[in-house]
Amino acid sequence: MDQELKDLLAENLRVSRETNQMLRSLRNQARWGLVGKIILWVALVVIPLYFILPFINTYMDVLEGSAQSNPDLQKLIDQYRELQ
């Protein structure tokens, strides 16, 4: 085989390996970025709920006191309790 052709094949192999390494790196970064986004959104949704739920439960207890006279309100409260 001609030396020039061998050199071109070697260069092609080197560039292919380098490109493969860069693509793997990009794929790993995309995966970790997705994991980070999921953690961020879970934190943004769950943490506020953790602090707000006691207030909602207190409000529901107050509503239960007034639900004695309103059956529709009692149904709504029962549906909320089933969700918990």
N, C-alpha and C positions, 0 to 999 in steps of 0.2 A: 504494500500500500504506500502511496505517496506520503512523504513526511508532512506536507501542508494539509492533507486530508486528515491525518492523525491529529495534528494540532487543532484543527477545526472541531473534530469530534471531542477531543479533550476539553476544549473551551465550552462546547455545547453542554457537555456533561456537568462541568463546573457551574455554569449559569443555571442549568436545570435544578441542580441541588440547592443552590442559593435561593432560587425562586420558591422551591418547595419549602425550605426553611422559613422564608418570609410568610408564605401562605399559612403554614401551621401556626406561626406566631399570631397572625391576624385572627385566625379562627379561635385560638385560645383567649385572646383579648376580647373577642365578641362574646364568648361564653361567660367569662368573668364579668363582663359588663352587664349581661342579662341577669346573672345572679345578683349583682349589686342593685340593679333596678328593682328586682323582685323584693329584695330585702328592704329597700327604701320605701316602696309602696306599701308593703305589709306594715312597716313601722309607722308610716303616715296615717294608716287606717286604724291599726290596732291600738296604738298608744293613746290617741285621743278617746277612743271608745272606752278604754280602761278607766279613764278619769271621768268620763261623762256618765257612764252607767249608774254609779251611785245616785246621781242627781235624778236620772230617769226613774230609777226604782223608788226614790222618795216621792217623786211626782205621781207615780202610779199608786203608791199607798194613799196619797191624798185623794186621788180620783176614786179609789175604792170606797172611801168614806162617802163620797157624793153619789156613787153608783147605786146605792141602795134604792134610790128613787127613780133611776133611769135604766131600764133593762138594756137599751142599745149600748150605753156606755159600758155596762157590765160585760156584754159580748165582746166589745173591743178590748177590754182589759184581759179577758180570758184568752183572746187570740194572742195578745202580747206575751202573756205568761207561757203559752205553749211554745213560743219562739225561743225562749230562754233555755 
